Amino acid sequence: MVVLQDEMRRVLDATRVLLDEYEALVKGDKMQVSSALVKVKKAEEDVVTLRSALIRELSQVGTLLVNREDMLRAAFSVESIFGHINGVAFKMSQLSRASAKNRKYREAITNLLGLLIDGISKLNESVRALSVNSDQSMQMAAQVKQIESSIDTMYRGHVAMTMKTATNVKELIVIKEVLESIEECADAMLRAADASTILALGL
């Protein structure tokens, strides 16, 4: 369980880096943007290492742990969030400073990132609670679902706004892809919350 919690903490740390990256884009700080991308990549490598350690631990326990498949499912679900975090980080790095500074786009992206960080924080709490209070874990997972629903609604509104306000095709494509990548990350977050709930039910 400790390894799974460590994985989740890395995911939360990487998600917070996304907001730092966006602020660096607004400032035109290319070095800080590059640093953010490196931090996200390093966190992902840490999670891969932790997941491998978890697999070794579960194989040594053998059939003594009845919910080891649920544990693995949760670990893989948490790890899969990273593919989407990387996608958000990369796509944001392709934004021009002018687009990043645009008030409407900035508000849209930072609001979605703020909700995503809130959701990942709740997921982190859900995973941490697995070892002490399964009911609390499920309650946190339910809150993750509510946040994901809010992200989905906000995403659709922001995409509609982008379609109306984009000044050129390139701007439209890049902004739309950034918004989509955040929404896809939220979907992966929800799948991990579902896996956490299944694991909590078996404890």
N, C-alpha and C positions, 0 to 999 in steps of 0.2 A: 504493500500500500504506500509505503514511503517513497518508492521509486515513482509511482504514478503521481503522487503529490509534487515531486520534484519536476516531473515533466510539465505538469500544469502550471507551475510557477514560472518556468521558462517561457511558456506560451503567453502568460500574462505580461511578463517583462517585454517580450517582443512586440506585443500589441501596443503597449505604451510608447514604444520607440516610433511607431507609425505617426503619432501626433507630433513628436519631435521632428521627424523628417519633414512633415508638411510645413511646420513653422520655419524650418531651414530653407525650404523651397520659397516661401514668401519673402524671406530675407535675401534670397539669392546666394546662400552659403553652400556652394557645391561640395566643399570638403565635409561639411556636416551631413549633407545628404548621403555622400559616399560612406561616411562613418555609420550612419543609420542602417544602410544596406548590409554592411559588414556585421553589425550587431545582430541583425535578424538572421543572417546566415549562420553565425556562430551559435546562436540559441537553437537553431534547427539541428545543427550537428550534435549539440549536447543532448537533445531529445532523442535522436536516433541512437546515441550511445546508451542512454538510460533505458530505452525500450529494449535494446539487446540485453542489458543487464536483467531486466524484468523477465524476459523470456528464459534466461539461464536459471533465475531463481525459481520460476514456476516449474521448469523441467526437473529441477532437483527435488521439489516438493512432491511431484508426481500426482497421484490420484488423492492424496491427503486433503488437497484443497478442492472442494467440490465446485466452487465458482471460478476456477482459474480461466475458463473460456470467457466468462463475462469480464474478468479482469483484463484479459488480453484485448478483448473487443473495445473496452474503454481506453486502453493505452493506444491502440491503433487509431481510434477516433480522435483522441487528443492530438496525436502526431499529425493526423491529416489536416488539422487546422493550419499547420505551418505552410503547407503548399499554397494556401490561400493568403496567408500573411505575406509570404514572399511575393505573391502576385500583386497584392496591394502596394507593397513597397516599391516594386519595379515599375508598375504603371504610374504611380505618383511621381517617380523620378523622371518620367518622360514629360511631365507638365512644364510648360513655359512659366517663367516667373510672372508674366502678365496674367496668365490664366489663374495661377495660384493666388494672386493678389486680388483677383476679381471678387468683389464683395459677395455676390450671389453664390459663386462656386465655392468660395472659402467657407461660407456659412453652411452650405450643403455638405461638404466633405468633412468639416470639423464636427458638425452635429452627428453625422453617421459614425465617425470614428469615436466620438464620445460615448455614444450608445454601445458601440462594439466593445469598448474597454469596460463599460459597466457590465455587459453580458459576460465577458470573459472573467471579470472579477467574481461574479456570482457563480460561474462554473468552477472557478478555483475554490470558492467557499464550499461548493457542493462536494468536490473531490476531497477537500480537507476534512469535511464532516463524515466521510465514509467510515473512518476508523473510530469515531466516537458516538455518532448519532445518525442512524440511517434515515430517520424521519426528517431531520433537519436537512440532510443531503437532498432528499426528494423535494423539500420545500424550495431550496435554492435552485434546483434544476427547473422547477415550475416557473420561477422568476426569470430564468434564462429564456424560457419559451415566450414569456410575455415581452421581453426586450427584443427578441428576434422578430416578433410580430410587429413591434413598433418600427424596427429597422426596415422591414419589408414595406410598410405603409409609407414611411418617409422616403425610401428609395424611389418608389413609383412617382411620388410628387416631384422629387428633384430631377428625375429623368425627364418628366414632362416639361419642367422649367428649362432644362438644358436644351431640349429640342426647339424651344421657342426663342431662346436668347443667344445661342451660339452664333458667333459672327462668321465662322468658316467651317468647312467640313472637318479639317484636322482637329480643331478645338472641340467640335462636337464628339468626334470619335474618342479622343483621349479622355475627356471629362466623363463621357458615358462609360468607358471601360473602367475608370477608377471607381465610379459609383457601383458598377456591376461587381467588381472584385470585392468590394466591402460587403455587398449583399451576399455574395457567395461564401465569404468568410463567416458571415452570420449563420448561414445554412449549415456549415460544417460545425460551428459552435453548438447549434441545436442538436445535431446528430450525436455530438459528444455528451450533451446533457441527457439525451435519451439513454445512451450507454451507461452513464452514471446512475440513472434511475434504475435500470435493470440490475446493475451491480448492487445497489442499495437494497433492492428487494430480496436479494439472495443472501444478505448478511444477517 
